[in-house]
Amino acid sequence: MLWVLMCEMAMPDQHHHEPEKPLTFLEVMGSVLWTAFGVSTRARRERDFRRGKGWQFFVAGVIYMLLLLSGLIVLVNYLAHHR
């Protein structure tokens, strides 16, 4: 019984808080970039699951892949023509 009371005191009631605002575009892109480099933190991941929407991360992932592929194409063309 004492353990239950201690747990309730340690974890504030989460049912009475205001809803958190959704992630901004820059926060979503930042999460995608950190994850792509493999350095995302647990706190960021939890924030993303709590405040983010799946479609936001899908769109951010597509944008990231298009930028990455475009950059690689430009780099390869530059290196191929300047040998």
Order of alpha helices (4+ residues) and beta strands (2+ residues): alpha-alpha-alpha-alpha
